[in-house]
Amino acid sequence: MNWYDTQTAQPLLPMYVSTVDSGNLSGHLLAVAQACRELASAPHDTQAAAQAIATSGRRLASEALQAGDCLAGLPPQAACTANCSR
């Protein structure tokens, strides 16, 4: 579902999945499919992959720290849609 009450995390009526979100999902699946084809045709550089994963982990940790306690106390569903200003 697309919209949830930020206090209760219950879906708002009418419950639906938007065509925009469905289109975003389709686009991402096409991109992943292409990436899989490219990986299958050429071996990847394991050192570069490990470096990219480490970089992503550092960025994620940094974002989590910057978010601070903005999400504290919210149920998981509401935390996913919270609009925290920094």
C-alpha positions as a Markdown table, in Angstrom:
| # | Residue | x | y | z |
|---|---|---|---|---|
| 1 | Met | 0.0 | 0.0 | 0.0 |
| 2 | Asn | 1.1 | 3.6 | -0.6 |
| 3 | Trp | -0.1 | 5.7 | 2.3 |
| 4 | Tyr | -0.1 | 5.0 | 6.0 |
| 5 | Asp | -1.2 | 7.0 | 9.1 |
| 6 | Thr | 2.0 | 8.2 | 10.8 |
| 7 | Gln | 0.6 | 7.7 | 14.3 |
| 8 | Thr | -0.9 | 4.2 | 13.9 |
| 9 | Ala | 0.9 | 2.9 | 10.9 |
| 10 | Gln | -2.5 | 1.7 | 9.6 |
| 11 | Pro | -3.1 | 1.9 | 5.8 |
| 12 | Leu | -5.2 | 4.9 | 4.8 |
| 13 | Leu | -8.3 | 4.3 | 2.7 |
| 14 | Pro | -8.7 | 3.7 | -0.1 |
| 15 | Met | -5.8 | 1.2 | -0.1 |
| 16 | Tyr | -4.0 | 1.1 | -3.4 |
| 17 | Val | -0.7 | 0.7 | -5.1 |
| 18 | Ser | -0.1 | 3.6 | -7.5 |
| 19 | Thr | 0.8 | 3.2 | -11.2 |
| 20 | Val | 3.7 | 5.5 | -10.6 |
| 21 | Asp | 5.2 | 3.1 | -8.0 |
| 22 | Ser | 4.4 | 0.1 | -10.3 |
| 23 | Gly | 6.3 | 1.9 | -13.1 |
| 24 | Asn | 9.2 | 2.6 | -10.8 |
| 25 | Leu | 9.4 | -1.0 | -9.8 |
| 26 | Ser | 9.3 | -2.1 | -13.5 |
| 27 | Gly | 12.1 | 0.3 | -14.4 |
| 28 | His | 14.2 | -0.9 | -11.5 |
| 29 | Leu | 13.6 | -4.5 | -12.5 |
| 30 | Leu | 14.7 | -3.8 | -16.1 |
| 31 | Ala | 17.9 | -2.2 | -14.7 |
| 32 | Val | 18.6 | -5.2 | -12.5 |
| 33 | Ala | 18.0 | -7.6 | -15.4 |
| 34 | Gln | 20.5 | -5.6 | -17.5 |
| 35 | Ala | 23.1 | -5.7 | -14.7 |
| 36 | Cys | 22.6 | -9.4 | -14.3 |
| 37 | Arg | 23.2 | -9.9 | -18.1 |
| 38 | Glu | 26.4 | -7.8 | -17.9 |
| 39 | Leu | 27.7 | -9.7 | -14.8 |
| 40 | Ala | 27.0 | -13.0 | -16.5 |
| 41 | Ser | 29.0 | -12.0 | -19.6 |
| 42 | Ala | 32.0 | -10.5 | -17.9 |
| 43 | Pro | 33.4 | -11.4 | -14.5 |
| 44 | His | 33.4 | -8.6 | -12.0 |
| 45 | Asp | 36.4 | -7.2 | -10.1 |
| 46 | Thr | 36.0 | -8.6 | -6.6 |
| 47 | Gln | 38.3 | -5.9 | -5.1 |
| 48 | Ala | 36.2 | -3.1 | -6.6 |
| 49 | Ala | 33.0 | -4.8 | -5.5 |
| 50 | Ala | 34.3 | -5.1 | -1.9 |
| 51 | Gln | 35.3 | -1.4 | -2.0 |
| 52 | Ala | 31.8 | -0.4 | -3.3 |
| 53 | Ile | 30.1 | -2.4 | -0.5 |
| 54 | Ala | 32.3 | -0.8 | 2.1 |
| 55 | Thr | 31.6 | 2.7 | 0.7 |
| 56 | Ser | 27.8 | 2.0 | 0.7 |
| 57 | Gly | 28.1 | 0.8 | 4.3 |
| 58 | Arg | 29.9 | 4.0 | 5.4 |
| 59 | Arg | 27.3 | 6.2 | 3.6 |
| 60 | Leu | 24.4 | 4.3 | 5.2 |
| 61 | Ala | 26.0 | 4.6 | 8.7 |
| 62 | Ser | 26.5 | 8.3 | 8.1 |
| 63 | Glu | 22.9 | 8.8 | 7.1 |
| 64 | Ala | 21.7 | 6.8 | 10.1 |
| 65 | Leu | 23.7 | 9.0 | 12.4 |
| 66 | Gln | 22.4 | 12.2 | 10.7 |
| 67 | Ala | 18.8 | 11.0 | 11.1 |
| 68 | Gly | 19.5 | 11.0 | 14.8 |
| 69 | Asp | 16.4 | 10.3 | 16.9 |
| 70 | Cys | 14.0 | 11.6 | 14.2 |
| 71 | Leu | 12.6 | 8.0 | 13.8 |
| 72 | Ala | 12.8 | 7.0 | 17.5 |
| 73 | Gly | 9.5 | 5.7 | 18.9 |
| 74 | Leu | 7.8 | 5.4 | 15.5 |
| 75 | Pro | 6.5 | 2.0 | 14.4 |
| 76 | Pro | 8.6 | 0.5 | 11.5 |
| 77 | Gln | 5.9 | 1.2 | 8.9 |
| 78 | Ala | 5.7 | 4.9 | 9.9 |
| 79 | Ala | 9.5 | 5.2 | 10.1 |
| 80 | Cys | 9.7 | 4.2 | 6.5 |
| 81 | Thr | 7.6 | 7.1 | 5.4 |
| 82 | Ala | 8.7 | 9.7 | 8.0 |
| 83 | Asn | 9.9 | 13.0 | 6.6 |
| 84 | Cys | 12.8 | 14.0 | 8.8 |
| 85 | Ser | 14.2 | 17.4 | 8.3 |
| 86 | Arg | 17.9 | 17.9 | 9.0 |
